[in-house]
Amino acid sequence: MTTPTKRLTRSRENRVLAGVCGGIAERLGWRPGTVRLLAVLSCLLPGPQFLIYLLLWITLPDGPQ
């Protein structure tokens, strides 16, 4: 018997801006603060981090209530 995999959605409870980091944390089983810290630290490096965040904000559905 296989367990259903949880979809990646934006978090409704762990939301600071759009719930993207909270949704990733819920999906991975991590603490939301850890994912937020990694996201902020990744913005110090060159790359499309802001565009990826905006894309996830637009494309990910809200999580269940």
PyMOL Python script that loads the backbone (N, CA, C, O; Angstrom):
from pymol import cmd

cmd.read_pdbstr("""\
ATOM      1  N   MET A   1       0.843  -1.174   0.000  1.00  0.00           N
ATOM      2  CA  MET A   1       0.000   0.000   0.000  1.00  0.00           C
ATOM      3  C   MET A   1       0.892   1.243   0.000  1.00  0.00           C
ATOM      4  O   MET A   1       1.795   1.368   0.828  1.00  0.00           O
ATOM      5  N   THR A   2       0.639   2.135  -0.910  1.00  0.00           N
ATOM      6  CA  THR A   2       1.445   3.346  -0.998  1.00  0.00           C
ATOM      7  C   THR A   2       0.695   4.506  -0.360  1.00  0.00           C
ATOM      8  O   THR A   2      -0.532   4.580  -0.415  1.00  0.00           O
ATOM      9  N   THR A   3       1.451   5.397   0.238  1.00  0.00           N
ATOM     10  CA  THR A   3       0.836   6.579   0.826  1.00  0.00           C
ATOM     11  C   THR A   3       0.793   7.682  -0.223  1.00  0.00           C
ATOM     12  O   THR A   3       1.736   7.828  -1.000  1.00  0.00           O
ATOM     13  N   PRO A   4      -0.275   8.452  -0.256  1.00  0.00           N
ATOM     14  CA  PRO A   4      -0.353   9.520  -1.251  1.00  0.00           C
ATOM     15  C   PRO A   4       0.666  10.611  -0.943  1.00  0.00           C
ATOM     16  O   PRO A   4       0.883  10.966   0.215  1.00  0.00           O
ATOM     17  N   THR A   5       1.276  11.128  -1.978  1.00  0.00           N
ATOM     18  CA  THR A   5       2.246  12.206  -1.789  1.00  0.00           C
ATOM     19  C   THR A   5       1.502  13.526  -1.661  1.00  0.00           C
ATOM     20  O   THR A   5       0.500  13.758  -2.336  1.00  0.00           O
ATOM     21  N   LYS A   6       1.996  14.366  -0.804  1.00  0.00           N
ATOM     22  CA  LYS A   6       1.377  15.658  -0.574  1.00  0.00           C
ATOM     23  C   LYS A   6       1.812  16.625  -1.665  1.00  0.00           C
ATOM     24  O   LYS A   6       2.998  16.731  -1.977  1.00  0.00           O
ATOM     25  N   ARG A   7       0.848  17.325  -2.241  1.00  0.00           N
ATOM     26  CA  ARG A   7       1.145  18.294  -3.293  1.00  0.00           C
ATOM     27  C   ARG A   7       1.804  19.531  -2.712  1.00  0.00           C
ATOM     28  O   ARG A   7       1.599  19.874  -1.548  1.00  0.00           O
ATOM     29  N   LEU A   8       2.587  20.186  -3.528  1.00  0.00           N
ATOM     30  CA  LEU A   8       3.205  21.442  -3.131  1.00  0.00           C
ATOM     31  C   LEU A   8       2.179  22.551  -3.317  1.00  0.00           C
ATOM     32  O   LEU A   8       1.754  22.835  -4.437  1.00  0.00           O
ATOM     33  N   THR A   9       1.785  23.173  -2.214  1.00  0.00           N
ATOM     34  CA  THR A   9       0.840  24.284  -2.236  1.00  0.00           C
ATOM     35  C   THR A   9       1.377  25.395  -1.352  1.00  0.00           C
ATOM     36  O   THR A   9       2.287  25.179  -0.551  1.00  0.00           O
ATOM     37  N   ARG A  10       0.809  26.588  -1.504  1.00  0.00           N
ATOM     38  CA  ARG A  10       1.186  27.690  -0.630  1.00  0.00           C
ATOM     39  C   ARG A  10       0.487  27.487   0.719  1.00  0.00           C
ATOM     40  O   ARG A  10      -0.677  27.091   0.773  1.00  0.00           O
ATOM     41  N   SER A  11       1.194  27.756   1.770  1.00  0.00           N
ATOM     42  CA  SER A  11       0.679  27.552   3.112  1.00  0.00           C
ATOM     43  C   SER A  11      -0.316  28.643   3.485  1.00  0.00           C
ATOM     44  O   SER A  11      -0.142  29.807   3.123  1.00  0.00           O
ATOM     45  N   ARG A  12      -1.349  28.260   4.205  1.00  0.00           N
ATOM     46  CA  ARG A  12      -2.299  29.239   4.744  1.00  0.00           C
ATOM     47  C   ARG A  12      -1.942  29.623   6.177  1.00  0.00           C
ATOM     48  O   ARG A  12      -2.251  30.732   6.613  1.00  0.00           O
ATOM     49  N   GLU A  13      -1.294  28.720   6.914  1.00  0.00           N
ATOM     50  CA  GLU A  13      -0.935  29.002   8.305  1.00  0.00           C
ATOM     51  C   GLU A  13       0.437  29.658   8.432  1.00  0.00           C
ATOM     52  O   GLU A  13       0.599  30.614   9.191  1.00  0.00           O
ATOM     53  N   ASN A  14       1.417  29.156   7.699  1.00  0.00           N
ATOM     54  CA  ASN A  14       2.800  29.641   7.800  1.00  0.00           C
ATOM     55  C   ASN A  14       3.078  30.629   6.684  1.00  0.00           C
ATOM     56  O   ASN A  14       3.903  30.373   5.806  1.00  0.00           O
ATOM     57  N   ARG A  15       2.396  31.747   6.720  1.00  0.00           N
ATOM     58  CA  ARG A  15       2.471  32.726   5.648  1.00  0.00           C
ATOM     59  C   ARG A  15       3.041  34.026   6.181  1.00  0.00           C
ATOM     60  O   ARG A  15       2.538  34.574   7.161  1.00  0.00           O
ATOM     61  N   VAL A  16       4.086  34.519   5.542  1.00  0.00           N
ATOM     62  CA  VAL A  16       4.619  35.845   5.859  1.00  0.00           C
ATOM     63  C   VAL A  16       4.294  36.779   4.702  1.00  0.00           C
ATOM     64  O   VAL A  16       3.717  37.848   4.903  1.00  0.00           O
ATOM     65  N   LEU A  17       4.662  36.375   3.496  1.00  0.00           N
ATOM     66  CA  LEU A  17       4.368  37.190   2.324  1.00  0.00           C
ATOM     67  C   LEU A  17       3.303  36.493   1.477  1.00  0.00           C
ATOM     68  O   LEU A  17       2.180  36.984   1.361  1.00  0.00           O
ATOM     69  N   ALA A  18       3.648  35.374   0.901  1.00  0.00           N
ATOM     70  CA  ALA A  18       2.700  34.672   0.034  1.00  0.00           C
ATOM     71  C   ALA A  18       2.486  33.219   0.436  1.00  0.00           C
ATOM     72  O   ALA A  18       1.613  32.552  -0.119  1.00  0.00           O
ATOM     73  N   GLY A  19       3.257  32.720   1.381  1.00  0.00           N
ATOM     74  CA  GLY A  19       3.110  31.342   1.817  1.00  0.00           C
ATOM     75  C   GLY A  19       3.935  30.343   1.024  1.00  0.00           C
ATOM     76  O   GLY A  19       3.784  29.135   1.202  1.00  0.00           O
ATOM     77  N   VAL A  20       4.806  30.834   0.152  1.00  0.00           N
ATOM     78  CA  VAL A  20       5.618  29.935  -0.667  1.00  0.00           C
ATOM     79  C   VAL A  20       6.614  29.170   0.203  1.00  0.00           C
ATOM     80  O   VAL A  20       6.698  27.945   0.114  1.00  0.00           O
ATOM     81  N   CYS A  21       7.361  29.872   1.034  1.00  0.00           N
ATOM     82  CA  CYS A  21       8.349  29.202   1.901  1.00  0.00           C
ATOM     83  C   CYS A  21       7.651  28.290   2.911  1.00  0.00           C
ATOM     84  O   CYS A  21       8.143  27.202   3.209  1.00  0.00           O
ATOM     85  N   GLY A  22       6.519  28.729   3.430  1.00  0.00           N
ATOM     86  CA  GLY A  22       5.756  27.889   4.354  1.00  0.00           C
ATOM     87  C   GLY A  22       5.254  26.625   3.686  1.00  0.00           C
ATOM     88  O   GLY A  22       5.260  25.557   4.297  1.00  0.00           O
ATOM     89  N   GLY A  23       4.822  26.732   2.442  1.00  0.00           N
ATOM     90  CA  GLY A  23       4.359  25.562   1.697  1.00  0.00           C
ATOM     91  C   GLY A  23       5.485  24.592   1.406  1.00  0.00           C
ATOM     92  O   GLY A  23       5.303  23.377   1.493  1.00  0.00           O
ATOM     93  N   ILE A  24       6.641  25.118   1.061  1.00  0.00           N
ATOM     94  CA  ILE A  24       7.806  24.256   0.824  1.00  0.00           C
ATOM     95  C   ILE A  24       8.197  23.552   2.115  1.00  0.00           C
ATOM     96  O   ILE A  24       8.524  22.365   2.103  1.00  0.00           O
ATOM     97  N   ALA A  25       8.166  24.279   3.231  1.00  0.00           N
ATOM     98  CA  ALA A  25       8.510  23.678   4.525  1.00  0.00           C
ATOM     99  C   ALA A  25       7.525  22.578   4.896  1.00  0.00           C
ATOM    100  O   ALA A  25       7.938  21.522   5.376  1.00  0.00           O
ATOM    101  N   GLU A  26       6.244  22.800   4.686  1.00  0.00           N
ATOM    102  CA  GLU A  26       5.242  21.765   5.000  1.00  0.00           C
ATOM    103  C   GLU A  26       5.442  20.535   4.129  1.00  0.00           C
ATOM    104  O   GLU A  26       5.296  19.407   4.601  1.00  0.00           O
ATOM    105  N   ARG A  27       5.772  20.744   2.874  1.00  0.00           N
ATOM    106  CA  ARG A  27       5.963  19.630   1.941  1.00  0.00           C
ATOM    107  C   ARG A  27       7.183  18.798   2.315  1.00  0.00           C
ATOM    108  O   ARG A  27       7.155  17.571   2.225  1.00  0.00           O
ATOM    109  N   LEU A  28       8.265  19.476   2.741  1.00  0.00           N
ATOM    110  CA  LEU A  28       9.502  18.773   3.074  1.00  0.00           C
ATOM    111  C   LEU A  28       9.559  18.308   4.525  1.00  0.00           C
ATOM    112  O   LEU A  28      10.430  17.518   4.888  1.00  0.00           O
ATOM    113  N   GLY A  29       8.638  18.791   5.355  1.00  0.00           N
ATOM    114  CA  GLY A  29       8.665  18.431   6.770  1.00  0.00           C
ATOM    115  C   GLY A  29       9.678  19.232   7.557  1.00  0.00           C
ATOM    116  O   GLY A  29      10.131  18.790   8.614  1.00  0.00           O
ATOM    117  N   TRP A  30      10.043  20.405   7.060  1.00  0.00           N
ATOM    118  CA  TRP A  30      11.007  21.281   7.721  1.00  0.00           C
ATOM    119  C   TRP A  30      10.275  22.368   8.469  1.00  0.00           C
ATOM    120  O   TRP A  30       9.061  22.524   8.340  1.00  0.00           O
ATOM    121  N   ARG A  31      11.034  23.127   9.263  1.00  0.00           N
ATOM    122  CA  ARG A  31      10.470  24.298   9.931  1.00  0.00           C
ATOM    123  C   ARG A  31      10.431  25.453   8.932  1.00  0.00           C
ATOM    124  O   ARG A  31      11.369  25.622   8.154  1.00  0.00           O
ATOM    125  N   PRO A  32       9.359  26.249   8.942  1.00  0.00           N
ATOM    126  CA  PRO A  32       9.252  27.358   7.992  1.00  0.00           C
ATOM    127  C   PRO A  32      10.382  28.374   8.125  1.00  0.00           C
ATOM    128  O   PRO A  32      10.819  28.939   7.123  1.00  0.00           O
ATOM    129  N   GLY A  33      10.857  28.614   9.335  1.00  0.00           N
ATOM    130  CA  GLY A  33      11.948  29.558   9.536  1.00  0.00           C
ATOM    131  C   GLY A  33      13.227  29.134   8.836  1.00  0.00           C
ATOM    132  O   GLY A  33      13.986  29.973   8.351  1.00  0.00           O
ATOM    133  N   THR A  34      13.463  27.832   8.786  1.00  0.00           N
ATOM    134  CA  THR A  34      14.650  27.316   8.106  1.00  0.00           C
ATOM    135  C   THR A  34      14.571  27.585   6.606  1.00  0.00           C
ATOM    136  O   THR A  34      15.552  28.005   5.993  1.00  0.00           O
ATOM    137  N   VAL A  35      13.408  27.343   6.024  1.00  0.00           N
ATOM    138  CA  VAL A  35      13.244  27.567   4.582  1.00  0.00           C
ATOM    139  C   VAL A  35      13.344  29.056   4.273  1.00  0.00           C
ATOM    140  O   VAL A  35      13.940  29.442   3.268  1.00  0.00           O
ATOM    141  N   ARG A  36      12.766  29.893   5.127  1.00  0.00           N
ATOM    142  CA  ARG A  36      12.855  31.346   4.908  1.00  0.00           C
ATOM    143  C   ARG A  36      14.307  31.825   4.991  1.00  0.00           C
ATOM    144  O   ARG A  36      14.742  32.647   4.184  1.00  0.00           O
ATOM    145  N   LEU A  37      15.044  31.311   5.961  1.00  0.00           N
ATOM    146  CA  LEU A  37      16.453  31.683   6.101  1.00  0.00           C
ATOM    147  C   LEU A  37      17.252  31.262   4.870  1.00  0.00           C
ATOM    148  O   LEU A  37      18.071  32.032   4.367  1.00  0.00           O
ATOM    149  N   LEU A  38      17.018  30.051   4.389  1.00  0.00           N
ATOM    150  CA  LEU A  38      17.704  29.592   3.182  1.00  0.00           C
ATOM    151  C   LEU A  38      17.329  30.431   1.975  1.00  0.00           C
ATOM    152  O   LEU A  38      18.177  30.694   1.122  1.00  0.00           O
ATOM    153  N   ALA A  39      16.076  30.858   1.885  1.00  0.00           N
ATOM    154  CA  ALA A  39      15.641  31.693   0.768  1.00  0.00           C
ATOM    155  C   ALA A  39      16.328  33.052   0.813  1.00  0.00           C
ATOM    156  O   ALA A  39      16.775  33.558  -0.216  1.00  0.00           O
ATOM    157  N   VAL A  40      16.414  33.645   2.000  1.00  0.00           N
ATOM    158  CA  VAL A  40      17.074  34.950   2.126  1.00  0.00           C
ATOM    159  C   VAL A  40      18.562  34.823   1.829  1.00  0.00           C
ATOM    160  O   VAL A  40      19.130  35.666   1.134  1.00  0.00           O
ATOM    161  N   LEU A  41      19.194  33.782   2.346  1.00  0.00           N
ATOM    162  CA  LEU A  41      20.621  33.586   2.083  1.00  0.00           C
ATOM    163  C   LEU A  41      20.883  33.326   0.601  1.00  0.00           C
ATOM    164  O   LEU A  41      21.904  33.759   0.066  1.00  0.00           O
ATOM    165  N   SER A  42      19.971  32.626  -0.060  1.00  0.00           N
ATOM    166  CA  SER A  42      20.168  32.367  -1.489  1.00  0.00           C
ATOM    167  C   SER A  42      20.063  33.648  -2.303  1.00  0.00           C
ATOM    168  O   SER A  42      20.628  33.728  -3.394  1.00  0.00           O
ATOM    169  N   CYS A  43      19.356  34.648  -1.801  1.00  0.00           N
ATOM    170  CA  CYS A  43      19.241  35.919  -2.516  1.00  0.00           C
ATOM    171  C   CYS A  43      20.551  36.703  -2.499  1.00  0.00           C
ATOM    172  O   CYS A  43      20.722  37.638  -3.281  1.00  0.00           O
ATOM    173  N   LEU A  44      21.466  36.335  -1.625  1.00  0.00           N
ATOM    174  CA  LEU A  44      22.781  36.971  -1.612  1.00  0.00           C
ATOM    175  C   LEU A  44      23.659  36.470  -2.754  1.00  0.00           C
ATOM    176  O   LEU A  44      24.656  37.103  -3.099  1.00  0.00           O
ATOM    177  N   LEU A  45      23.291  35.342  -3.332  1.00  0.00           N
ATOM    178  CA  LEU A  45      24.033  34.771  -4.449  1.00  0.00           C
ATOM    179  C   LEU A  45      23.419  35.252  -5.762  1.00  0.00           C
ATOM    180  O   LEU A  45      22.231  35.571  -5.813  1.00  0.00           O
ATOM    181  N   PRO A  46      24.222  35.305  -6.820  1.00  0.00           N
ATOM    182  CA  PRO A  46      23.644  35.699  -8.107  1.00  0.00           C
ATOM    183  C   PRO A  46      22.724  34.598  -8.640  1.00  0.00           C
ATOM    184  O   PRO A  46      22.990  33.408  -8.477  1.00  0.00           O
ATOM    185  N   GLY A  47      21.648  35.025  -9.273  1.00  0.00           N
ATOM    186  CA  GLY A  47      20.719  34.056  -9.842  1.00  0.00           C
ATOM    187  C   GLY A  47      19.301  34.588  -9.858  1.00  0.00           C
ATOM    188  O   GLY A  47      19.044  35.698  -9.393  1.00  0.00           O
ATOM    189  N   PRO A  48      18.386  33.804 -10.389  1.00  0.00           N
ATOM    190  CA  PRO A  48      16.996  34.252 -10.565  1.00  0.00           C
ATOM    191  C   PRO A  48      16.080  33.921  -9.379  1.00  0.00           C
ATOM    192  O   PRO A  48      14.927  33.544  -9.589  1.00  0.00           O
ATOM    193  N   GLN A  49      16.564  34.054  -8.149  1.00  0.00           N
ATOM    194  CA  GLN A  49      15.773  33.658  -6.984  1.00  0.00           C
ATOM    195  C   GLN A  49      14.455  34.434  -6.889  1.00  0.00           C
ATOM    196  O   GLN A  49      13.411  33.845  -6.608  1.00  0.00           O
ATOM    197  N   PHE A  50      14.497  35.732  -7.118  1.00  0.00           N
ATOM    198  CA  PHE A  50      13.275  36.531  -7.014  1.00  0.00           C
ATOM    199  C   PHE A  50      12.262  36.120  -8.077  1.00  0.00           C
ATOM    200  O   PHE A  50      11.062  36.059  -7.810  1.00  0.00           O
ATOM    201  N   LEU A  51      12.748  35.840  -9.276  1.00  0.00           N
ATOM    202  CA  LEU A  51      11.839  35.411 -10.343  1.00  0.00           C
ATOM    203  C   LEU A  51      11.225  34.051 -10.032  1.00  0.00           C
ATOM    204  O   LEU A  51      10.047  33.824 -10.309  1.00  0.00           O
ATOM    205  N   ILE A  52      12.007  33.154  -9.464  1.00  0.00           N
ATOM    206  CA  ILE A  52      11.490  31.835  -9.094  1.00  0.00           C
ATOM    207  C   ILE A  52      10.424  31.981  -8.008  1.00  0.00           C
ATOM    208  O   ILE A  52       9.387  31.321  -8.068  1.00  0.00           O
ATOM    209  N   TYR A  53      10.668  32.838  -7.020  1.00  0.00           N
ATOM    210  CA  TYR A  53       9.691  33.056  -5.956  1.00  0.00           C
ATOM    211  C   TYR A  53       8.392  33.616  -6.543  1.00  0.00           C
ATOM    212  O   TYR A  53       7.304  33.150  -6.206  1.00  0.00           O
ATOM    213  N   LEU A  54       8.510  34.610  -7.415  1.00  0.00           N
ATOM    214  CA  LEU A  54       7.315  35.184  -8.041  1.00  0.00           C
ATOM    215  C   LEU A  54       6.570  34.149  -8.885  1.00  0.00           C
ATOM    216  O   LEU A  54       5.340  34.107  -8.873  1.00  0.00           O
ATOM    217  N   LEU A  55       7.300  33.327  -9.604  1.00  0.00           N
ATOM    218  CA  LEU A  55       6.678  32.284 -10.409  1.00  0.00           C
ATOM    219  C   LEU A  55       5.933  31.282  -9.528  1.00  0.00           C
ATOM    220  O   LEU A  55       4.817  30.878  -9.854  1.00  0.00           O
ATOM    221  N   LEU A  56       6.546  30.881  -8.414  1.00  0.00           N
ATOM    222  CA  LEU A  56       5.875  29.966  -7.487  1.00  0.00           C
ATOM    223  C   LEU A  56       4.652  30.619  -6.857  1.00  0.00           C
ATOM    224  O   LEU A  56       3.634  29.958  -6.654  1.00  0.00           O
ATOM    225  N   TRP A  57       4.742  31.910  -6.545  1.00  0.00           N
ATOM    226  CA  TRP A  57       3.628  32.644  -5.962  1.00  0.00           C
ATOM    227  C   TRP A  57       2.434  32.630  -6.920  1.00  0.00           C
ATOM    228  O   TRP A  57       1.289  32.469  -6.499  1.00  0.00           O
ATOM    229  N   ILE A  58       2.715  32.799  -8.192  1.00  0.00           N
ATOM    230  CA  ILE A  58       1.645  32.859  -9.192  1.00  0.00           C
ATOM    231  C   ILE A  58       1.080  31.476  -9.509  1.00  0.00           C
ATOM    232  O   ILE A  58      -0.130  31.328  -9.682  1.00  0.00           O
ATOM    233  N   THR A  59       1.943  30.464  -9.585  1.00  0.00           N
ATOM    234  CA  THR A  59       1.493  29.164 -10.075  1.00  0.00           C
ATOM    235  C   THR A  59       1.005  28.206  -8.995  1.00  0.00           C
ATOM    236  O   THR A  59       0.161  27.354  -9.278  1.00  0.00           O
ATOM    237  N   LEU A  60       1.508  28.317  -7.767  1.00  0.00           N
ATOM    238  CA  LEU A  60       1.092  27.377  -6.726  1.00  0.00           C
ATOM    239  C   LEU A  60      -0.293  27.727  -6.202  1.00  0.00           C
ATOM    240  O   LEU A  60      -0.577  28.893  -5.927  1.00  0.00           O
ATOM    241  N   PRO A  61      -1.146  26.736  -6.062  1.00  0.00           N
ATOM    242  CA  PRO A  61      -2.469  27.002  -5.476  1.00  0.00           C
ATOM    243  C   PRO A  61      -2.363  27.151  -3.957  1.00  0.00           C
ATOM    244  O   PRO A  61      -1.396  26.701  -3.342  1.00  0.00           O
ATOM    245  N   ASP A  62      -3.367  27.786  -3.368  1.00  0.00           N
ATOM    246  CA  ASP A  62      -3.440  27.862  -1.909  1.00  0.00           C
ATOM    247  C   ASP A  62      -3.685  26.472  -1.346  1.00  0.00           C
ATOM    248  O   ASP A  62      -4.362  25.652  -1.967  1.00  0.00           O
ATOM    249  N   GLY A  63      -3.135  26.211  -0.176  1.00  0.00           N
ATOM    250  CA  GLY A  63      -3.322  24.931   0.479  1.00  0.00           C
ATOM    251  C   GLY A  63      -4.725  24.792   1.047  1.00  0.00           C
ATOM    252  O   GLY A  63      -5.482  25.762   1.072  1.00  0.00           O
ATOM    253  N   PRO A  64      -5.078  23.599   1.501  1.00  0.00           N
ATOM    254  CA  PRO A  64      -6.406  23.392   2.081  1.00  0.00           C
ATOM    255  C   PRO A  64      -6.560  24.171   3.377  1.00  0.00           C
ATOM    256  O   PRO A  64      -5.588  24.451   4.078  1.00  0.00           O
ATOM    257  N   GLN A  65      -7.788  24.509   3.672  1.00  0.00           N
ATOM    258  CA  GLN A  65      -8.062  25.309   4.883  1.00  0.00           C
ATOM    259  C   GLN A  65      -8.104  24.472   6.118  1.00  0.00           C
ATOM    260  O   GLN A  65      -8.323  24.996   7.211  1.00  0.00           O
TER     261      GLN A  65
END
""", "prot")
cmd.dss("prot")
cmd.show_as("cartoon", "prot")
cmd.util.cbc("prot")
cmd.orient("prot")
